[in-house]
Amino acid sequence: MPSATRRALLGAGLALPALAARAQTRFPERPITLLVPFPAGGATDVQMRALAEAATRAFGQTVITDNRPGAGSTLGPATVARAKPDGYLISQMTLPALRLPFMQRMAYDPRRDFTPIIHLTGYTFGIVVRGDSPWKTWQEVVADARRNPGRHRWGNTGANGTPHLAMVDLAEREKLDVVHVPFRGEADAVPALLGGHIEATAAGTGLYELIKEGKLRLLNVWTPERRPGFPEVPTLLELGYQGMVITSPYGLVAPAGLDPEVTAALHEGFRRALHDPSHLAVLAKLDQPLQYLNSADYARNMAETIDMEEARVKRLGLGAG
């Protein structure tokens, strides 16, 4: 056999394992499950379902949303931390889910147990009351709570979450005696507000339709500047709360140890979904900004955020011990 032929056959033989390996890492070959740690019907659920629909088109495989509300938005990440690192189970990663391990014992380590995939967006928070309530401004709510200590019930979207801590901060700054009522998410807090079970709640401006319909009244927003959709609503900064700019960005994570090729495939599919016009329209409706970060940048962002949240918990004395 000519030497050139032998070399060609040898080269082809060596190439076969590489081709087989690439075939084995083809992704995805079946549906992907995206855990959403909030109830169905809230702003997060609406955004995540729109993202999943766009991702289904991008991947050519179904992306299923699975709601896991409760426990301060940690049930999704906790489940993923224990999952097989094959890319078929991923979760939304919220800011409280990065903070809570420093406040109480959790089933995961935010520094070791995840593969960051992509950063998506962040919430635009504010405080709402019923549209027929007697309070037209936040100052009127504060004045009434001061006149009636212990009688105001203020809701939030989860114990020890960002809205909860902000509401506690506001009450302490105003030296108010109020009852803080954690819910599993916006979808649970808003019906309680509409039903008269609480006087006010922190929520995302994804409640745009209810506000525009007059069923809810937005009294303030927590962003650096007023929101285009609510130009008449003041920020906390304008109301005199120094340093109170409060956002809660989030992204998607998979279990630690994920194959880099699978990570890249997940990132690309969700990057396309994130920028899909149908999904961008939902972000605009929810008044949430596009905050894209690729996997490497999101990993650095997560590491920095974890360090800051650990320091914050220690500074405020919020740790369990």
C-alpha positions in Angstrom: 0.0 0.0 0.0 1.5 3.4 -0.9 2.7 5.4 2.0 0.5 8.3 1.1 -2.6 6.1 1.2 -1.5 4.7 4.6 -1.1 8.2 5.9 -4.6 9.2 4.6 -6.2 6.2 6.2 -4.4 6.8 9.5 -5.5 10.5 9.4 -9.1 9.4 8.8 -8.9 6.9 11.7 -7.6 9.6 14.0 -10.3 12.0 13.0 -13.1 9.5 13.8 -12.9 9.9 17.6 -13.0 13.7 17.3 -16.1 13.5 15.0 -17.7 11.1 17.4 -17.0 13.4 20.3 -18.5 16.4 18.5 -21.6 14.2 17.7 -21.9 13.3 21.4 -21.8 17.0 22.4 -24.5 18.1 20.0 -26.9 20.2 22.0 -29.9 20.2 22.6 -31.3 16.9 21.5 -34.4 17.1 23.8 -36.4 19.7 25.7 -34.8 22.0 28.2 -36.5 22.8 31.5 -36.2 26.4 32.8 -37.0 26.8 36.5 -38.8 30.0 37.4 -38.7 30.6 41.2 -41.9 32.7 41.2 -45.6 31.9 40.8 -47.3 31.8 37.5 -49.0 35.0 36.4 -46.5 37.5 37.8 -44.1 39.8 35.8 -41.2 37.3 36.1 -43.4 34.5 34.8 -44.6 36.6 31.8 -41.0 37.5 30.9 -39.6 34.0 31.3 -42.4 32.5 29.2 -41.7 34.9 26.4 -38.0 34.1 26.6 -38.7 30.4 26.6 -41.0 30.7 23.5 -38.2 32.6 21.7 -35.6 30.1 22.9 -37.7 27.3 21.6 -37.5 28.8 18.1 -33.7 29.4 18.5 -32.9 25.9 19.7 -35.3 23.9 17.6 -36.2 22.2 20.8 -38.9 23.0 23.4 -37.9 25.1 26.4 -40.4 24.4 29.2 -40.9 26.8 32.1 -41.5 25.2 35.5 -42.6 27.5 38.3 -41.0 26.8 41.7 -42.1 29.7 44.0 -41.3 30.3 47.6 -38.2 30.3 49.8 -37.1 33.7 48.7 -36.7 32.7 45.0 -34.1 30.0 45.9 -36.0 26.8 45.0 -34.9 27.0 41.4 -31.2 27.5 42.0 -31.3 24.9 44.9 -32.7 22.3 42.5 -30.3 23.1 39.7 -27.3 22.9 42.2 -28.1 19.2 42.7 -28.9 18.3 39.1 -26.9 16.4 36.5 -24.7 19.0 34.6 -26.0 18.1 31.2 -27.7 21.5 30.3 -31.2 20.2 30.3 -32.2 21.8 33.6 -31.4 25.5 34.2 -32.8 28.2 36.5 -33.3 31.9 36.8 -30.7 33.2 39.3 -32.0 36.1 41.3 -30.2 38.6 43.5 -31.8 37.2 46.7 -30.7 33.7 45.8 -27.1 35.0 45.8 -27.7 36.9 49.1 -29.6 34.3 51.2 -26.8 31.8 51.7 -25.1 34.4 53.9 -28.2 34.9 55.9 -29.2 31.3 56.6 -28.2 27.8 55.9 -28.9 26.9 52.2 -28.6 23.7 50.1 -26.1 25.3 47.7 -22.9 27.5 47.6 -23.4 30.4 45.2 -19.6 30.4 44.5 -19.2 26.7 43.6 -22.4 25.1 42.5 -23.4 26.9 39.3 -22.3 27.6 35.7 -23.4 31.1 34.7 -25.0 31.1 31.2 -26.3 34.6 30.4 -27.4 37.7 32.2 -30.8 38.9 31.0 -32.4 41.9 32.6 -33.5 43.4 36.0 -36.7 44.5 37.8 -38.0 48.0 38.0 -39.4 48.3 41.5 -41.9 50.7 43.1 -44.6 50.8 45.8 -48.2 50.5 44.8 -51.5 50.9 46.7 -55.1 50.3 45.5 -56.4 52.7 43.0 -59.3 53.6 45.3 -57.1 54.1 48.4 -57.1 57.5 50.2 -53.4 57.9 49.6 -52.4 59.8 46.5 -48.7 60.1 47.4 -46.1 58.1 49.3 -45.8 60.9 51.9 -49.5 60.4 52.7 -48.9 56.6 53.2 -46.0 57.4 55.6 -48.1 60.0 57.5 -51.0 57.6 57.9 -48.7 54.8 59.1 -47.2 57.1 61.6 -50.7 58.0 63.0 -51.6 54.3 63.1 -48.6 52.4 64.5 -48.8 48.6 63.9 -51.9 48.8 61.6 -50.2 49.2 58.2 -49.4 45.9 56.5 -46.8 46.3 53.7 -46.3 43.4 51.3 -43.2 42.3 49.4 -42.3 39.5 46.9 -40.4 37.2 49.3 -38.9 37.1 52.8 -35.4 38.6 52.8 -35.6 39.5 49.1 -34.6 42.8 47.7 -38.1 44.4 48.0 -38.5 43.1 51.5 -35.2 44.6 52.7 -36.0 47.9 50.9 -39.4 48.1 52.7 -37.7 47.4 56.0 -35.2 50.1 55.3 -37.9 52.6 54.4 -39.8 51.9 57.6 -36.7 52.2 59.7 -35.7 55.5 58.0 -39.2 56.9 58.8 -39.3 55.2 62.3 -42.6 53.5 61.5 -44.2 50.5 63.2 -45.5 48.5 60.3 -46.2 44.8 59.6 -44.1 43.3 56.8 -45.9 40.6 54.9 -43.8 38.4 52.6 -45.5 36.7 49.6 -44.2 34.1 47.2 -44.1 36.6 44.5 -45.9 39.5 42.8 -48.7 37.2 41.6 -49.6 36.5 45.2 -49.0 40.0 46.7 -51.1 41.9 44.2 -54.4 39.9 44.8 -53.9 40.4 48.5 -53.5 44.2 47.9 -56.6 44.3 45.7 -58.5 42.3 48.3 -57.7 44.8 51.0 -55.6 42.4 53.0 -52.5 44.7 52.9 -52.3 48.5 52.5 -49.3 48.6 50.1 -46.8 46.4 48.5 -43.5 46.6 46.7 -43.8 45.3 43.1 -42.4 45.6 39.7 -43.7 48.0 37.1 -44.9 44.9 35.2 -48.2 45.9 36.8 -48.4 48.5 34.0 -51.9 47.5 32.9 -53.4 47.5 36.4 -51.9 50.9 37.0 -53.1 52.3 33.7 -56.6 50.9 34.4 -56.7 52.7 37.7 -56.9 49.5 39.8 -53.5 50.2 41.3 -51.7 53.5 42.0 -47.9 53.7 41.7 -46.4 56.0 44.4 -42.7 55.8 43.7 -40.0 54.0 41.7 -36.6 52.8 42.9 -34.6 53.6 39.8 -32.0 56.4 39.5 -34.4 58.4 37.3 -38.1 58.5 36.6 -39.4 55.8 34.2 -40.6 56.8 30.7 -43.8 54.9 31.2 -44.6 56.7 34.5 -43.1 60.2 34.2 -45.3 61.6 36.9 -44.0 59.1 39.6 -41.1 60.3 41.7 -38.0 58.3 42.6 -37.0 57.5 46.1 -34.0 59.8 45.6 -36.4 62.6 44.8 -38.4 61.8 47.9 -35.3 62.4 50.0 -34.1 58.8 50.6 -30.4 59.2 50.1 -28.6 56.4 48.3 -31.8 54.4 47.7 -31.4 53.2 44.1 -32.6 49.6 44.2 -32.6 47.1 41.3 -32.5 43.3 41.2 -30.8 42.0 38.1 -30.9 38.3 37.1 -29.7 35.8 34.6 -29.7 32.0 33.9 -27.5 29.4 35.5 -26.8 25.6 35.1 -25.2 23.2 37.4 -21.4 23.4 38.0 -19.3 21.2 35.8 -21.2 21.9 32.6 -19.4 21.0 29.4 -18.1 24.3 27.9 -19.6 23.4 24.5 -23.0 23.0 26.1 -22.5 26.2 28.0 -21.7 27.9 24.7 -24.8 26.4 23.0 -27.1 27.4 25.8 -25.7 30.9 25.8 -26.1 31.3 22.0 -29.7 30.0 22.0 -30.7 32.3 24.9 -28.8 35.2 23.5 -30.9 35.0 20.3 -34.0 34.6 22.4 -33.2 37.6 24.6 -32.9 39.8 21.5 -35.9 38.3 19.7 -38.4 41.1 18.8 -41.2 39.3 20.6 -39.2 39.1 23.8 -38.0 42.7 23.6 -41.6 43.8 23.3 -42.4 42.0 26.5 -39.4 43.7 28.3 -40.7 47.0 27.0 -44.2 46.3 28.3 -42.8 45.3 31.7 -40.5 48.4 31.8 -37.5 46.2 32.3 -34.1 47.1 30.7 -32.1 44.8 28.4 -28.9 43.9 30.4 -27.1 41.3 28.3 -23.9 39.8 29.5 -22.2 36.8 27.9 -21.2 33.7 30.0 -17.7 35.0 31.0 -18.9 38.5 31.8 -21.8 37.1 33.8 -19.5 34.8 35.8 -17.4 37.9 36.7 -20.5 39.9 37.5 -21.9 37.0 39.7 -18.6 36.8 41.6 -18.5 40.5 42.3 -22.2 40.5 43.3 -21.7 37.6 45.7 -18.8 39.4 47.4 -20.9 42.6 47.7 -23.9 40.8 49.1 -21.8 38.9 51.7 -20.3 42.2 52.8 -23.8 43.8 52.9 -25.2 41.1 55.1 -22.3 41.4 57.5 -22.5 45.2 57.6 -26.3 45.1 58.4 -26.0 42.3 60.9 -28.4 40.1 58.9 -26.5 36.8 59.2 -28.0 33.9 61.0 -25.1 33.7 63.4 
